[in-house]
Amino acid sequence: MASYPVYPHPQDHVLGAHPSGAVPHPRWWERKGVRATALATLLAVSGAVILALVREQTGTEGFLVGLGLAVLPVPLLISAFRWLDRVQPGPWRNLIFSFAWGACAAALIAIVANSFATRWIETATADPSSADTLGATVIAPVVEESAKAAAVLLVFLFRRRDFTGIVDGVVIAGVTATGFAFTENILYLGNAFGTDQLAGTGPGLTSVTAATFFVRVVMSPFAHPLFTVLTGIGFGIAAAMAPGRGRLRRMLLPLAGLLAAMGMHAFWNGSSSFGEYGFFAVYAAFMVPVFGVLTWLAVYVRQRELRTIRQELPAYVAAGWLAPPDPFALGSLKARRLARDFATHYGGRAAATAVAEYEDHATSLALLRHRGRKGRAGADYVVRERELLEALWARRHYARPALAYGSQIATPMWLPPVYAVPLAQGPAYTYDNNPYRY
């Protein structure tokens, strides 16, 4: 029978705790509610301003056409990044913030700074064509990648618990860039529609709108995410490093990723000046291979996380916190999905939610233990481990039968046909009856 292991109280390990046990009140600007309100206000104001600017440039009809076409790749890109984050999915609030920052704040910074810099260069050189070239190949990559990197930096600094490695960096950076590309596509497609209206061109395949849609939405919807993902990888490697060690490297890695993103962005923007087929040559010989390599890297890192789960969790099985099938089931995406389906079928939405939370907490626990063994855990390691173990223990009644089922179906030789979960309350149950009917 599994017993609740004795564990030290987390307050015993809190560094710098007040001697009287009282928790000091944060100053008003340090309160989460104040920060969240300020950030939401900033994004709302940025969104309203960028909406007005884009509508002014494209006109109402052009704005609506651009909006309708620009939104098409967004669900596919968000789903792709969410799929990549399946092992340890980050909270939706981080993704919503990242997308909103890219679509509103970063887009506003870019449109204002790019316009100002291009006009300044044009005035200083009296050469409009040279100003446009410098603006596209030098100014735009620096401004836009810096603006998008700000979202990654904010999550890295203020949501540090949710930002632990390369996958987190890739997802946050990619979703931010998706939001930025969404707003930028509205502008480009809306302007293209306006050009067609002035020229009297119909909505056929030869229109400027169709050509713009093909290049930006069909051929290269991943362009902006691909650039900014390099910044996210830099932050992700820095997040995985041991706290207090290699501080200079932890600062230089995100900067190196940002510089790589700027360089790749500049190369892409300058491809149109490489001759008639320069754009297609750069696309085929550079963009597609880099996209393939980064996709392979992200999937490899995800598979490595699954192996880490299978390697680290058996220690908690021996201590009585987890059931024997848990490490295998939690280290298999197929078994995890089967467990959630099982919980939904027999226990409804509440059971499915509990199983999903169990999987998330167990993944965090395994990765935390792995960082601890490598000397890369923070000062709150013991407190965080305690929190995760208690969260798992509270959900074990829903999760254990579901994960046992998932592991058995995913690999039939893993368990005997009938598996009894050794819990303190209730009789042993099999898969023939509803395991959540106590």
HELIX and SHEET records of a PDB file:
HELIX    1   1 PRO A   10  HIS A   13  5                                   4    
HELIX    2   2 TRP A   28  GLU A   30  5                                   3    
HELIX    3   3 LYS A   32  ALA A   70  1                                  39    
HELIX    4   4 PRO A   73  LEU A   84  1                                  12    
HELIX    5   5 TRP A   92  ALA A  100  1                                   9    
HELIX    6   6 TRP A  101  ALA A  106  3                                   6    
HELIX    7   7 ALA A  107  THR A  125  1                                  19    
HELIX    8   8 PRO A  128  LEU A  134  1                                   7    
HELIX    9   9 GLY A  135  ILE A  139  3                                   5    
HELIX   10  10 ALA A  140  PHE A  158  1                                  19    
HELIX   11  11 ARG A  160  ASP A  162  5                                   3    
HELIX   12  12 ILE A  166  ALA A  199  1                                  34    
HELIX   13  13 VAL A  208  PHE A  213  1                                   6    
HELIX   14  14 PHE A  214  MET A  219  3                                   6    
HELIX   15  15 ALA A  223  ALA A  240  1                                  18    
HELIX   16  16 ARG A  247  ASN A  269  1                                  23    
HELIX   17  17 GLY A  270  SER A  273  5                                   4    
HELIX   18  18 GLY A  278  VAL A  282  1                                   5    
HELIX   19  19 TYR A  283  MET A  287  3                                   5    
HELIX   20  20 VAL A  288  GLU A  312  1                                  25    
HELIX   21  21 PRO A  314  ALA A  318  1                                   5    
HELIX   22  22 ASP A  326  LEU A  330  1                                   5    
HELIX   23  23 LEU A  333  ARG A  373  1                                  41    
HELIX   24  24 TYR A  381  ALA A  394  1                                  14    
HELIX   25  25 ARG A  396  ALA A  410  1                                  15    
END                                                                             
